[in-house]
Amino acid sequence: MAVRESDPIRLYLDILPDPSEVGYFPQFPETLLTYTHEENPMGRRQNGHYFPQAFRRREAIALRSWQGIRTK
Amino acid sequence: MVEDFSFTSLLERGLDEERAQMEAKGEREEQQLLLTVKVMTDETFSRHAGVDVAVFDEKNSSPADPPTFRVPRHEIYSAFKSRVSQHFGYSESRVRLWALADRQNRTVRVDTYISESDPSLSSSHGFHADFF
């Protein structure tokens, strides 16, 4: 889809953790992923796989956002 | 008396039209000088209940709307980032901005972070040049 000059520029504000506390520099927007995980406690299926129990639409979008991210 | 009223009325109407034209011209000029930037946050996302990560349509007003910034076209990225950091109450060192992109399936997703080491973000380029 072509971007018109009149379209607003859309950005996501990523708040980085304090590197001195976490000991690394995150490559991905971790707050978005953390949000997803906090809202979705992992459950275990009969086949032994872990999967989010309450996989609501919003969290699904967050997770898909994460998975599709490209870094430079 | 009627003629005076008519003249006054015409004069007022003419002035109103001229004022409206000047305002419209001013808005057009302002739009050419300023860019609209919408910044989605975790907070707006947590309030958002629809499809995609946020609604960027100005016609709908809700607490889930991303805050809007009007940015001078030639403002450099570091100045803009400083302003955004101040607005949200974070130090600049903890803020990283990602561009959102339209995917082929017409969804909008977080795509690529704006690298500050990118030479194209130097002050010789305007903000606009960096994003289009």
N, CA and C atoms of all chains as a GROMACS GRO file, in nm:
protein
  612
    1MET      N    1   0.085  -0.119   0.000
    1MET     CA    2   0.000   0.000   0.000
    1MET      C    3   0.089   0.125   0.000
    2ALA      N    4   0.067   0.210  -0.094
    2ALA     CA    5   0.153   0.329  -0.104
    2ALA      C    6   0.125   0.428   0.009
    3VAL      N    7   0.231   0.490   0.057
    3VAL     CA    8   0.216   0.589   0.163
    3VAL      C    9   0.207   0.726   0.100
    4ARG      N   10   0.098   0.797   0.129
    4ARG     CA   11   0.084   0.933   0.077
    4ARG      C   12   0.154   1.028   0.172
    5GLU      N   13   0.200   1.138   0.117
    5GLU     CA   14   0.272   1.234   0.201
    5GLU      C   15   0.181   1.292   0.309
    6SER      N   16   0.052   1.297   0.282
    6SER     CA   17  -0.041   1.354   0.379
    6SER      C   18  -0.075   1.256   0.492
    7ASP      N   19  -0.041   1.130   0.475
    7ASP     CA   20  -0.069   1.032   0.580
    7ASP      C   21   0.018   1.062   0.702
    8PRO      N   22  -0.038   1.038   0.822
    8PRO     CA   23   0.046   1.061   0.940
    8PRO      C   24   0.158   0.957   0.947
    9ILE      N   25   0.269   0.999   1.003
    9ILE     CA   26   0.377   0.905   1.031
    9ILE      C   27   0.337   0.829   1.157
   10ARG      N   28   0.346   0.699   1.153
   10ARG     CA   29   0.300   0.618   1.267
   10ARG      C   30   0.420   0.553   1.334
   11LEU      N   31   0.431   0.574   1.464
   11LEU     CA   32   0.545   0.522   1.537
   11LEU      C   33   0.498   0.447   1.661
   12TYR      N   34   0.585   0.362   1.710
   12TYR     CA   35   0.560   0.292   1.836
   12TYR      C   36   0.666   0.334   1.937
   13LEU      N   37   0.622   0.372   2.055
   13LEU     CA   38   0.714   0.416   2.161
   13LEU      C   39   0.757   0.294   2.242
   14ASP      N   40   0.883   0.261   2.230
   14ASP     CA   41   0.939   0.145   2.300
   14ASP      C   42   1.019   0.197   2.419
   15ILE      N   43   0.979   0.159   2.539
   15ILE     CA   44   1.052   0.202   2.658
   15ILE      C   45   1.151   0.093   2.694
   16LEU      N   46   1.276   0.127   2.686
   16LEU     CA   47   1.382   0.028   2.709
   16LEU      C   48   1.403   0.007   2.858
   17PRO      N   49   1.434  -0.115   2.898
   17PRO     CA   50   1.469  -0.138   3.038
   17PRO      C   51   1.606  -0.078   3.068
   18ASP      N   52   1.634  -0.059   3.194
   18ASP     CA   53   1.764  -0.007   3.235
   18ASP      C   54   1.868  -0.116   3.210
   19PRO      N   55   1.965  -0.093   3.121
   19PRO     CA   56   2.064  -0.199   3.090
   19PRO      C   57   2.140  -0.246   3.213
   20SER      N   58   2.158  -0.155   3.311
   20SER     CA   59   2.232  -0.196   3.431
   20SER      C   60   2.151  -0.295   3.514
   21GLU      N   61   2.021  -0.296   3.495
   21GLU     CA   62   1.936  -0.389   3.570
   21GLU      C   63   1.919  -0.522   3.497
   22VAL      N   64   1.899  -0.515   3.369
   22VAL     CA   65   1.872  -0.638   3.295
   22VAL      C   66   1.999  -0.698   3.235
   23GLY      N   67   2.103  -0.619   3.221
   23GLY     CA   68   2.231  -0.671   3.174
   23GLY      C   69   2.241  -0.693   3.025
   24TYR      N   70   2.149  -0.639   2.948
   24TYR     CA   71   2.158  -0.654   2.804
   24TYR      C   72   2.078  -0.543   2.738
   25PHE      N   73   2.100  -0.528   2.610
   25PHE     CA   74   2.025  -0.428   2.534
   25PHE      C   75   1.924  -0.502   2.447
   26PRO      N   76   1.795  -0.482   2.471
   26PRO     CA   77   1.696  -0.561   2.397
   26PRO      C   78   1.693  -0.528   2.248
   27GLN      N   79   1.681  -0.633   2.170
   27GLN     CA   80   1.678  -0.614   2.024
   27GLN      C   81   1.535  -0.591   1.975
   28PHE      N   82   1.440  -0.635   2.056
   28PHE     CA   83   1.299  -0.625   2.016
   28PHE      C   84   1.222  -0.539   2.117
   29PRO      N   85   1.105  -0.494   2.082
   29PRO     CA   86   1.024  -0.417   2.178
   29PRO      C   87   0.968  -0.510   2.286
   30GLU      N   88   1.042  -0.526   2.392
   30GLU     CA   89   1.010  -0.630   2.489
   30GLU      C   90   0.887  -0.598   2.572
   31THR      N   91   0.856  -0.471   2.587
   31THR     CA   92   0.736  -0.442   2.667
   31THR      C   93   0.612  -0.497   2.600
   32LEU      N   94   0.613  -0.494   2.467
   32LEU     CA   95   0.498  -0.548   2.394
   32LEU      C   96   0.488  -0.698   2.416
   33LEU      N   97   0.600  -0.765   2.413
   33LEU     CA   98   0.600  -0.909   2.434
   33LEU      C   99   0.569  -0.942   2.581
   34THR      N  100   0.625  -0.865   2.673
   34THR     CA  101   0.598  -0.888   2.814
   34THR      C  102   0.450  -0.873   2.842
   35TYR      N  103   0.392  -0.772   2.782
   35TYR     CA  104   0.249  -0.750   2.798
   35TYR      C  105   0.174  -0.874   2.754
   36THR      N  106   0.214  -0.927   2.641
   36THR     CA  107   0.148  -1.046   2.589
   36THR      C  108   0.160  -1.162   2.688
   37HIS      N  109   0.278  -1.180   2.741
   37HIS     CA  110   0.297  -1.294   2.831
   37HIS      C  111   0.226  -1.275   2.965
   38GLU      N  112   0.227  -1.152   3.016
   38GLU     CA  113   0.160  -1.129   3.143
   38GLU      C  114   0.010  -1.154   3.133
   39GLU      N  115  -0.043  -1.119   3.017
   39GLU     CA  116  -0.187  -1.137   2.999
   39GLU      C  117  -0.222  -1.280   2.964
   40ASN      N  118  -0.123  -1.357   2.930
   40ASN     CA  119  -0.150  -1.493   2.886
   40ASN      C  120  -0.062  -1.593   2.960
   41PRO      N  121  -0.103  -1.636   3.079
   41PRO     CA  122  -0.022  -1.738   3.146
   41PRO      C  123  -0.014  -1.863   3.060
   42MET      N  124   0.105  -1.920   3.055
   42MET     CA  125   0.124  -2.035   2.968
   42MET      C  126   0.062  -2.161   3.030
   43GLY      N  127  -0.006  -2.234   2.947
   43GLY     CA  128  -0.062  -2.361   2.993
   43GLY      C  129   0.004  -2.474   2.915
   44ARG      N  130  -0.018  -2.594   2.958
   44ARG     CA  131   0.046  -2.705   2.889
   44ARG      C  132  -0.062  -2.795   2.826
   45ARG      N  133  -0.042  -2.821   2.700
   45ARG     CA  134  -0.138  -2.905   2.629
   45ARG      C  135  -0.107  -3.052   2.651
   46GLN      N  136  -0.200  -3.135   2.610
   46GLN     CA  137  -0.182  -3.280   2.627
   46GLN      C  138  -0.060  -3.331   2.551
   47ASN      N  139  -0.029  -3.264   2.440
   47ASN     CA  140   0.087  -3.308   2.362
   47ASN      C  141   0.218  -3.256   2.419
   48GLY      N  142   0.210  -3.190   2.534
   48GLY     CA  143   0.332  -3.145   2.600
   48GLY      C  144   0.377  -3.006   2.561
   49HIS      N  145   0.310  -2.948   2.461
   49HIS     CA  146   0.349  -2.814   2.418
   49HIS      C  147   0.289  -2.709   2.510
   50TYR      N  148   0.366  -2.604   2.531
   50TYR     CA  149   0.315  -2.491   2.608
   50TYR      C  150   0.245  -2.394   2.514
   51PHE      N  151   0.138  -2.337   2.561
   51PHE     CA  152   0.064  -2.245   2.477
   51PHE      C  153  -0.010  -2.146   2.567
   52PRO      N  154  -0.024  -2.020   2.525
   52PRO     CA  155  -0.098  -1.925   2.608
   52PRO      C  156  -0.242  -1.974   2.631
   53GLN      N  157  -0.287  -1.967   2.755
   53GLN     CA  158  -0.419  -2.020   2.788
   53GLN      C  159  -0.531  -1.930   2.736
   54ALA      N  160  -0.522  -1.804   2.772
   54ALA     CA  161  -0.629  -1.710   2.733
   54ALA      C  162  -0.576  -1.623   2.620
   55PHE      N  163  -0.583  -1.675   2.503
   55PHE     CA  164  -0.523  -1.605   2.390
   55PHE      C  165  -0.624  -1.512   2.327
   56ARG      N  166  -0.636  -1.396   2.385
   56ARG     CA  167  -0.735  -1.303   2.335
   56ARG      C  168  -0.683  -1.229   2.212
   57ARG      N  169  -0.774  -1.165   2.145
   57ARG     CA  170  -0.741  -1.102   2.018
   57ARG      C  171  -0.628  -1.000   2.030
   58ARG      N  172  -0.636  -0.916   2.133
   58ARG     CA  173  -0.538  -0.809   2.146
   58ARG      C  174  -0.398  -0.866   2.167
   59GLU      N  175  -0.391  -0.967   2.251
   59GLU     CA  176  -0.261  -1.027   2.279
   59GLU      C  177  -0.208  -1.099   2.155
   60ALA      N  178  -0.301  -1.157   2.082
   60ALA     CA  179  -0.260  -1.226   1.959
   60ALA      C  180  -0.196  -1.127   1.863
   61ILE      N  181  -0.255  -1.009   1.857
   61ILE     CA  182  -0.200  -0.906   1.769
   61ILE      C  183  -0.061  -0.866   1.817
   62ALA      N  184  -0.047  -0.852   1.949
   62ALA     CA  185   0.084  -0.814   2.003
   62ALA      C  186   0.189  -0.918   1.968
   63LEU      N  187   0.152  -1.042   1.982
   63LEU     CA  188   0.248  -1.149   1.955
   63LEU      C  189   0.283  -1.154   1.806
   64ARG      N  190   0.182  -1.136   1.723
   64ARG     CA  191   0.211  -1.137   1.579
   64ARG      C  192   0.297  -1.018   1.541
   65SER      N  193   0.276  -0.906   1.612
   65SER     CA  194   0.360  -0.790   1.586
   65SER      C  195   0.505  -0.824   1.614
   66TRP      N  196   0.524  -0.889   1.725
   66TRP     CA  197   0.658  -0.928   1.767
   66TRP      C  198   0.722  -1.022   1.666
   67GLN      N  199   0.646  -1.123   1.627
   67GLN     CA  200   0.702  -1.225   1.539
   67GLN      C  201   0.739  -1.170   1.402
   68GLY      N  202   0.668  -1.068   1.360
   68GLY     CA  203   0.692  -1.018   1.225
   68GLY      C  204   0.796  -0.908   1.218
   69ILE      N  205   0.851  -0.873   1.332
   69ILE     CA  206   0.940  -0.758   1.335
   69ILE      C  207   1.071  -0.784   1.263
   70ARG      N  208   1.110  -0.685   1.187
   70ARG     CA  209   1.242  -0.690   1.124
   70ARG      C  210   1.331  -0.591   1.198
   71THR      N  211   1.456  -0.623   1.212
   71THR     CA  212   1.549  -0.524   1.265
   71THR      C  213   1.643  -0.485   1.153
   72LYS      N  214   1.702  -0.371   1.168
   72LYS     CA  215   1.787  -0.321   1.059
   72LYS      C  216   1.910  -0.409   1.040
   73MET      N  217  -3.147   5.414   0.433
   73MET     CA  218  -3.122   5.328   0.547
   73MET      C  219  -3.102   5.183   0.504
   74VAL      N  220  -3.190   5.144   0.411
   74VAL     CA  221  -3.183   5.007   0.361
   74VAL      C  222  -3.053   4.986   0.284
   75GLU      N  223  -3.018   5.092   0.205
   75GLU     CA  224  -2.894   5.082   0.128
   75GLU      C  225  -2.772   5.072   0.218
   76ASP      N  226  -2.770   5.148   0.330
   76ASP     CA  227  -2.659   5.142   0.425
   76ASP      C  228  -2.646   5.001   0.481
   77PHE      N  229  -2.762   4.946   0.519
   77PHE     CA  230  -2.761   4.812   0.577
   77PHE      C  231  -2.707   4.711   0.477
   78SER      N  232  -2.755   4.728   0.355
   78SER     CA  233  -2.712   4.638   0.249
   78SER      C  234  -2.561   4.648   0.225
   79PHE      N  235  -2.515   4.772   0.225
   79PHE     CA  236  -2.371   4.793   0.204
   79PHE      C  237  -2.290   4.730   0.318
   80THR      N  238  -2.338   4.756   0.442
   80THR     CA  239  -2.269   4.700   0.559
   80THR      C  240  -2.269   4.548   0.554
   81SER      N  241  -2.385   4.497   0.518
   81SER     CA  242  -2.399   4.351   0.511
   81SER      C  243  -2.303   4.292   0.407
   82LEU      N  244  -2.300   4.359   0.291
   82LEU     CA  245  -2.208   4.311   0.186
   82LEU      C  246  -2.063   4.320   0.229
   83LEU      N  247  -2.032   4.431   0.296
   83LEU     CA  248  -1.895   4.452   0.342
   83LEU      C  249  -1.855   4.343   0.443
   84GLU      N  250  -1.948   4.318   0.538
   84GLU     CA  251  -1.921   4.216   0.640
   84GLU      C  252  -1.903   4.078   0.576
   85ARG      N  253  -1.992   4.052   0.480
   85ARG     CA  254  -1.983   3.922   0.413
   85ARG      C  255  -1.850   3.907   0.340
   86GLY      N  256  -1.814   4.017   0.274
   86GLY     CA  257  -1.687   4.016   0.202
   86GLY      C  258  -1.569   3.995   0.295
   87LEU      N  259  -1.574   4.064   0.411
   87LEU     CA  260  -1.465   4.049   0.508
   87LEU      C  261  -1.461   3.907   0.564
   88ASP      N  262  -1.581   3.852   0.590
   88ASP     CA  263  -1.586   3.714   0.641
   88ASP      C  264  -1.526   3.616   0.542
   89GLU      N  265  -1.563   3.636   0.414
   89GLU     CA  266  -1.509   3.546   0.312
   89GLU      C  267  -1.358   3.559   0.302
   90GLU      N  268  -1.311   3.685   0.309
   90GLU     CA  269  -1.167   3.707   0.299
   90GLU      C  270  -1.096   3.643   0.418
   91ARG      N  271  -1.157   3.657   0.537
   91ARG     CA  272  -1.097   3.599   0.658
   91ARG      C  273  -1.092   3.445   0.646
   92ALA      N  274  -1.202   3.389   0.596
   92ALA     CA  275  -1.207   3.243   0.580
   92ALA      C  276  -1.102   3.195   0.481
   93GLN      N  277  -1.086   3.275   0.372
   93GLN     CA  278  -0.985   3.238   0.272
   93GLN      C  279  -0.844   3.245   0.331
   94MET      N  280  -0.822   3.351   0.411
   94MET     CA  281  -0.690   3.367   0.474
   94MET      C  282  -0.662   3.251   0.570
   95GLU      N  283  -0.766   3.213   0.645
   95GLU     CA  284  -0.749   3.102   0.740
   95GLU      C  285  -0.720   2.972   0.666
   96ALA      N  286  -0.796   2.950   0.558
   96ALA     CA  287  -0.774   2.827   0.480
   96ALA      C  288  -0.634   2.826   0.421
   97LYS      N  289  -0.590   2.943   0.373
   97LYS     CA  290  -0.455   2.953   0.316
   97LYS      C  291  -0.351   2.926   0.424
   98GLY      N  292  -0.375   2.984   0.542
   98GLY     CA  293  -0.284   2.963   0.654
   98GLY      C  294  -0.275   2.816   0.692
   99GLU      N  295  -0.390   2.748   0.694
   99GLU     CA  296  -0.392   2.605   0.728
   99GLU      C  297  -0.317   2.524   0.623
  100ARG      N  298  -0.338   2.561   0.496
  100ARG     CA  299  -0.268   2.490   0.389
  100ARG      C  300  -0.117   2.506   0.404
  101GLU      N  301  -0.077   2.631   0.430
  101GLU     CA  302   0.067   2.658   0.445
  101GLU      C  303   0.124   2.584   0.565
  102GLU      N  304   0.044   2.581   0.674
  102GLU     CA  305   0.089   2.511   0.795
  102GLU      C  306   0.104   2.362   0.767
  103GLN      N  307   0.008   2.308   0.692
  103GLN     CA  308   0.015   2.164   0.660
  103GLN      C  309   0.138   2.132   0.577
  104GLN      N  310   0.177   2.228   0.494
  104GLN     CA  311   0.297   2.203   0.413
  104GLN      C  312   0.423   2.210   0.496
  105LEU      N  313   0.418   2.283   0.606
  105LEU     CA  314   0.536   2.299   0.690
  105LEU      C  315   0.544   2.197   0.803
  106LEU      N  316   0.429   2.140   0.838
  106LEU     CA  317   0.426   2.049   0.952
  106LEU      C  318   0.386   1.908   0.911
  107LEU      N  319   0.440   1.812   0.980
  107LEU     CA  320   0.403   1.672   0.960
  107LEU      C  321   0.323   1.626   1.079
  108THR      N  322   0.234   1.533   1.055
  108THR     CA  323   0.158   1.474   1.164
  108THR      C  324   0.222   1.341   1.200
  109VAL      N  325   0.258   1.326   1.326
  109VAL     CA  326   0.317   1.201   1.372
  109VAL      C  327   0.232   1.147   1.485
  110LYS      N  328   0.192   1.023   1.473
  110LYS     CA  329   0.112   0.958   1.578
  110LYS      C  330   0.198   0.852   1.645
  111VAL      N  331   0.202   0.857   1.775
  111VAL     CA  332   0.290   0.767   1.850
  111VAL      C  333   0.206   0.671   1.933
  112MET      N  334   0.207   0.548   1.892
  112MET     CA  335   0.137   0.443   1.966
  112MET      C  336   0.224   0.401   2.086
  113THR      N  337   0.161   0.376   2.199
  113THR     CA  338   0.234   0.334   2.318
  113THR      C  339   0.176   0.203   2.371
  114ASP      N  340   0.241   0.145   2.469
  114ASP     CA  341   0.185   0.025   2.531
  114ASP      C  342   0.050   0.056   2.595
  115GLU      N  343   0.041   0.179   2.646
  115GLU     CA  344  -0.083   0.218   2.713
  115GLU      C  345  -0.199   0.228   2.614
  116THR      N  346  -0.174   0.292   2.500
  116THR     CA  347  -0.282   0.302   2.402
  116THR      C  348  -0.317   0.163   2.349
  117PHE      N  349  -0.214   0.079   2.337
  117PHE     CA  350  -0.240  -0.056   2.288
  117PHE      C  351  -0.325  -0.135   2.387
  118SER      N  352  -0.297  -0.117   2.516
  118SER     CA  353  -0.373  -0.192   2.616
  118SER      C  354  -0.519  -0.148   2.619
  119ARG      N  355  -0.546  -0.024   2.576
  119ARG     CA  356  -0.684   0.025   2.572
  119ARG      C  357  -0.753  -0.008   2.440
  120HIS      N  358  -0.674  -0.047   2.344
  120HIS     CA  359  -0.727  -0.070   2.210
  120HIS      C  360  -0.792  -0.208   2.203
  121ALA      N  361  -0.913  -0.212   2.155
  121ALA     CA  362  -0.984  -0.340   2.151
  121ALA      C  363  -1.021  -0.382   2.010
  122GLY      N  364  -0.977  -0.308   1.911
  122GLY     CA  365  -1.015  -0.342   1.774
  122GLY      C  366  -0.908  -0.421   1.703
  123VAL      N  367  -0.917  -0.423   1.573
  123VAL     CA  368  -0.814  -0.491   1.495
  123VAL      C  369  -0.690  -0.402   1.492
  124ASP      N  370  -0.579  -0.458   1.451
  124ASP     CA  371  -0.452  -0.386   1.443
  124ASP      C  372  -0.405  -0.340   1.581
  125VAL      N  373  -0.300  -0.262   1.581
  125VAL     CA  374  -0.239  -0.220   1.708
  125VAL      C  375  -0.294  -0.086   1.757
  126ALA      N  376  -0.357  -0.012   1.670
  126ALA     CA  377  -0.413   0.118   1.709
  126ALA      C  378  -0.500   0.169   1.595
  127VAL      N  379  -0.581   0.269   1.628
  127VAL     CA  380  -0.659   0.337   1.524
  127VAL      C  381  -0.593   0.471   1.497
  128PHE      N  382  -0.559   0.493   1.372
  128PHE     CA  383  -0.488   0.616   1.338
  128PHE      C  384  -0.578   0.716   1.267
  129ASP      N  385  -0.707   0.688   1.267
  129ASP     CA  386  -0.802   0.776   1.202
  129ASP      C  387  -0.844   0.887   1.299
  130GLU      N  388  -0.821   1.009   1.259
  130GLU     CA  389  -0.851   1.121   1.349
  130GLU      C  390  -1.000   1.140   1.373
  131LYS      N  391  -1.082   1.081   1.289
  131LYS     CA  392  -1.226   1.101   1.305
  131LYS      C  393  -1.277   1.036   1.433
  132ASN      N  394  -1.210   0.930   1.476
  132ASN     CA  395  -1.253   0.862   1.598
  132ASN      C  396  -1.168   0.911   1.714
  133SER      N  397  -1.235   0.951   1.819
  133SER     CA  398  -1.161   0.998   1.936
  133SER      C  399  -1.188   0.906   2.054
  134SER      N  400  -1.084   0.843   2.104
  134SER     CA  401  -1.099   0.754   2.218
  134SER      C  402  -0.969   0.753   2.297
  135PRO      N  403  -0.972   0.706   2.423
  135PRO     CA  404  -0.849   0.701   2.503
  135PRO      C  405  -0.742   0.611   2.441
  136ALA      N  406  -0.784   0.527   2.347
  136ALA     CA  407  -0.687   0.438   2.283
  136ALA      C  408  -0.618   0.504   2.164
  137ASP      N  409  -0.656   0.627   2.132
  137ASP     CA  410  -0.593   0.695   2.018
  137ASP      C  411  -0.448   0.728   2.049
  138PRO      N  412  -0.359   0.703   1.957
  138PRO     CA  413  -0.219   0.741   1.978
  138PRO      C  414  -0.206   0.893   1.986
  139PRO      N  415  -0.127   0.945   2.080
  139PRO     CA  416  -0.105   1.090   2.086
  139PRO      C  417  -0.047   1.141   1.953
  140THR      N  418  -0.090   1.260   1.916
  140THR     CA  419  -0.048   1.318   1.789
  140THR      C  420   0.050   1.432   1.812
  141PHE      N  421   0.154   1.437   1.733
  141PHE     CA  422   0.252   1.544   1.739
  141PHE      C  423   0.256   1.613   1.604
  142ARG      N  424   0.262   1.745   1.608
  142ARG     CA  425   0.282   1.821   1.484
  142ARG      C  426   0.429   1.858   1.479
  143VAL      N  427   0.495   1.810   1.377
  143VAL     CA  428   0.640   1.822   1.371
  143VAL      C  429   0.681   1.908   1.252
  144PRO      N  430   0.762   2.011   1.277
  144PRO     CA  431   0.813   2.089   1.164
  144PRO      C  432   0.886   1.996   1.066
  145ARG      N  433   0.859   2.018   0.941
  145ARG     CA  434   0.909   1.927   0.837
  145ARG      C  435   1.060   1.910   0.841
  146HIS      N  436   1.130   2.014   0.881
  146HIS     CA  437   1.277   2.006   0.879
  146HIS      C  438   1.338   1.982   1.016
  147GLU      N  439   1.253   1.946   1.112
  147GLU     CA  440   1.308   1.915   1.244
  147GLU      C  441   1.388   1.785   1.237
  148ILE      N  442   1.502   1.784   1.303
  148ILE     CA  443   1.584   1.662   1.297
  148ILE      C  444   1.528   1.560   1.397
  149TYR      N  445   1.563   1.435   1.372
  149TYR     CA  446   1.504   1.327   1.449
  149TYR      C  447   1.535   1.338   1.599
  150SER      N  448   1.659   1.376   1.631
  150SER     CA  449   1.696   1.380   1.773
  150SER      C  450   1.611   1.484   1.849
  151ALA      N  451   1.578   1.593   1.782
  151ALA     CA  452   1.494   1.695   1.847
  151ALA      C  453   1.354   1.643   1.868
  152PHE      N  454   1.305   1.572   1.768
  152PHE     CA  455   1.172   1.514   1.780
  152PHE      C  456   1.168   1.410   1.892
  153LYS      N  457   1.268   1.325   1.896
  153LYS     CA  458   1.273   1.221   1.998
  153LYS      C  459   1.280   1.283   2.138
  154SER      N  460   1.354   1.390   2.149
  154SER     CA  461   1.363   1.461   2.276
  154SER      C  462   1.225   1.510   2.320
  155ARG      N  463   1.152   1.564   2.225
  155ARG     CA  464   1.019   1.616   2.255
  155ARG      C  465   0.924   1.503   2.296
  156VAL      N  466   0.932   1.393   2.225
  156VAL     CA  467   0.845   1.278   2.257
  156VAL      C  468   0.880   1.224   2.397
  157SER      N  469   1.009   1.215   2.426
  157SER     CA  470   1.053   1.164   2.556
  157SER      C  471   1.000   1.252   2.668
  158GLN      N  472   1.011   1.382   2.648
  158GLN     CA  473   0.961   1.475   2.749
  158GLN      C  474   0.810   1.462   2.766
  159HIS      N  475   0.742   1.448   2.655
  159HIS     CA  476   0.596   1.439   2.660
  159HIS      C  477   0.552   1.318   2.744
  160PHE      N  478   0.621   1.206   2.727
  160PHE     CA  479   0.580   1.086   2.797
  160PHE      C  480   0.651   1.069   2.932
  161GLY      N  481   0.745   1.159   2.962
  161GLY     CA  482   0.810   1.156   3.093
  161GLY      C  483   0.918   1.051   3.108
  162TYR      N  484   0.989   1.020   2.999
  162TYR     CA  485   1.100   0.925   3.005
  162TYR      C  486   1.229   0.995   2.963
  163SER      N  487   1.341   0.941   3.011
  163SER     CA  488   1.467   0.998   2.964
  163SER      C  489   1.490   0.948   2.821
  164GLU      N  490   1.558   1.028   2.743
  164GLU     CA  491   1.578   0.995   2.601
  164GLU      C  492   1.651   0.862   2.583
  165SER      N  493   1.740   0.832   2.677
  165SER     CA  494   1.820   0.710   2.663
  165SER      C  495   1.734   0.583   2.674
  166ARG      N  496   1.615   0.597   2.732
  166ARG     CA  497   1.530   0.479   2.747
  166ARG      C  498   1.422   0.471   2.640
  167VAL      N  499   1.424   0.564   2.548
  167VAL     CA  500   1.319   0.566   2.446
  167VAL      C  501   1.375   0.520   2.311
  168ARG      N  502   1.304   0.430   2.250
  168ARG     CA  503   1.340   0.388   2.114
  168ARG      C  504   1.209   0.388   2.033
  169LEU      N  505   1.213   0.449   1.919
  169LEU     CA  506   1.092   0.458   1.836
  169LEU      C  507   1.100   0.360   1.720
  170TRP      N  508   0.988   0.294   1.698
  170TRP     CA  509   0.978   0.199   1.586
  170TRP      C  510   0.879   0.254   1.485
  171ALA      N  511   0.908   0.231   1.360
  171ALA     CA  512   0.813   0.268   1.255
  171ALA      C  513   0.710   0.158   1.240
  172LEU      N  514   0.586   0.196   1.219
  172LEU     CA  515   0.482   0.098   1.189
  172LEU      C  516   0.468   0.088   1.038
  173ALA      N  517   0.430  -0.028   0.994
  173ALA     CA  518   0.420  -0.048   0.848
  173ALA      C  519   0.291  -0.121   0.813
  174ASP      N  520   0.245  -0.094   0.693
  174ASP     CA  521   0.130  -0.168   0.639
  174ASP      C  522   0.182  -0.297   0.578
  175ARG      N  523   0.130  -0.407   0.624
  175ARG     CA  524   0.170  -0.534   0.565
  175ARG      C  525   0.085  -0.563   0.442
  176GLN      N  526   0.126  -0.665   0.370
  176GLN     CA  527   0.054  -0.698   0.247
  176GLN      C  528  -0.090  -0.738   0.274
  177ASN      N  529  -0.115  -0.792   0.394
  177ASN     CA  530  -0.252  -0.833   0.427
  177ASN      C  531  -0.333  -0.718   0.486
  178ARG      N  532  -0.281  -0.596   0.468
  178ARG     CA  533  -0.348  -0.471   0.507
  178ARG      C  534  -0.355  -0.450   0.658
  179THR      N  535  -0.276  -0.523   0.732
  179THR     CA  536  -0.269  -0.497   0.875
  179THR      C  537  -0.152  -0.401   0.901
  180VAL      N  538  -0.158  -0.337   1.016
  180VAL     CA  539  -0.052  -0.242   1.054
  180VAL      C  540   0.024  -0.302   1.171
  181ARG      N  541   0.155  -0.311   1.158
  181ARG     CA  542   0.236  -0.374   1.262
  181ARG      C  543   0.365  -0.297   1.285
  182VAL      N  544   0.421  -0.318   1.404
  182VAL     CA  545   0.552  -0.261   1.434
  182VAL      C  546   0.652  -0.327   1.340
  183ASP      N  547   0.738  -0.246   1.280
  183ASP     CA  548   0.820  -0.299   1.172
  183ASP      C  549   0.970  -0.288   1.201
  184THR      N  550   1.021  -0.168   1.208
  184THR     CA  551   1.165  -0.148   1.220
  184THR      C  552   1.192  -0.033   1.315
  185TYR      N  553   1.292  -0.050   1.400
  185TYR     CA  554   1.323   0.063   1.488
  185TYR      C  555   1.408   0.166   1.414
  186ILE      N  556   1.398   0.288   1.461
  186ILE     CA  557   1.472   0.396   1.398
  186ILE      C  558   1.609   0.400   1.463
  187SER      N  559   1.707   0.362   1.387
  187SER     CA  560   1.843   0.356   1.440
  187SER      C  561   1.904   0.495   1.442
  188GLU      N  562   1.952   0.535   1.558
  188GLU     CA  563   2.009   0.670   1.567
  188GLU      C  564   2.150   0.676   1.512
  189SER      N  565   2.208   0.561   1.485
  189SER     CA  566   2.342   0.563   1.425
  189SER      C  567   2.334   0.570   1.273
  190ASP      N  568   2.210   0.569   1.223
  190ASP     CA  569   2.191   0.576   1.079
  190ASP      C  570   2.234   0.713   1.028
  191PRO      N  571   2.330   0.718   0.936
  191PRO     CA  572   2.377   0.848   0.886
  191PRO      C  573   2.269   0.930   0.818
  192SER      N  574   2.164   0.865   0.770
  192SER     CA  575   2.059   0.940   0.702
  192SER      C  576   1.977   1.023   0.801
  193LEU      N  577   2.001   1.003   0.932
  193LEU     CA  578   1.928   1.081   1.031
  193LEU      C  579   2.009   1.201   1.079
  194SER      N  580   2.116   1.232   1.008
  194SER     CA  581   2.198   1.346   1.049
  194SER      C  582   2.121   1.475   1.024
  195SER      N  583   2.172   1.582   1.080
  195SER     CA  584   2.099   1.709   1.073
  195SER      C  585   2.090   1.764   0.931
  196SER      N  586   2.170   1.711   0.840
  196SER     CA  587   2.163   1.762   0.704
  196SER      C  588   2.034   1.719   0.635
  197HIS      N  589   1.967   1.619   0.692
  197HIS     CA  590   1.839   1.575   0.638
  197HIS      C  591   1.729   1.619   0.732
  198GLY      N  592   1.618   1.656   0.676
  198GLY     CA  593   1.504   1.690   0.759
  198GLY      C  594   1.435   1.565   0.809
  199PHE      N  595   1.346   1.582   0.903
  199PHE     CA  596   1.270   1.471   0.956
  199PHE      C  597   1.194   1.401   0.845
  200HIS      N  598   1.138   1.482   0.758
  200HIS     CA  599   1.057   1.427   0.651
  200HIS      C  600   1.137   1.335   0.560
  201ALA      N  601   1.257   1.376   0.530
  201ALA     CA  602   1.340   1.298   0.438
  201ALA      C  603   1.372   1.161   0.496
  202ASP      N  604   1.372   1.153   0.627
  202ASP     CA  605   1.408   1.028   0.692
  202ASP      C  606   1.297   0.924   0.686
  203PHE      N  607   1.175   0.969   0.666
  203PHE     CA  608   1.065   0.876   0.674
  203PHE      C  609   0.999   0.845   0.540
  204PHE      N  610   1.029   0.920   0.438
  204PHE     CA  611   0.965   0.894   0.309
  204PHE      C  612   1.070   0.871   0.201
   0.00000   0.00000   0.00000
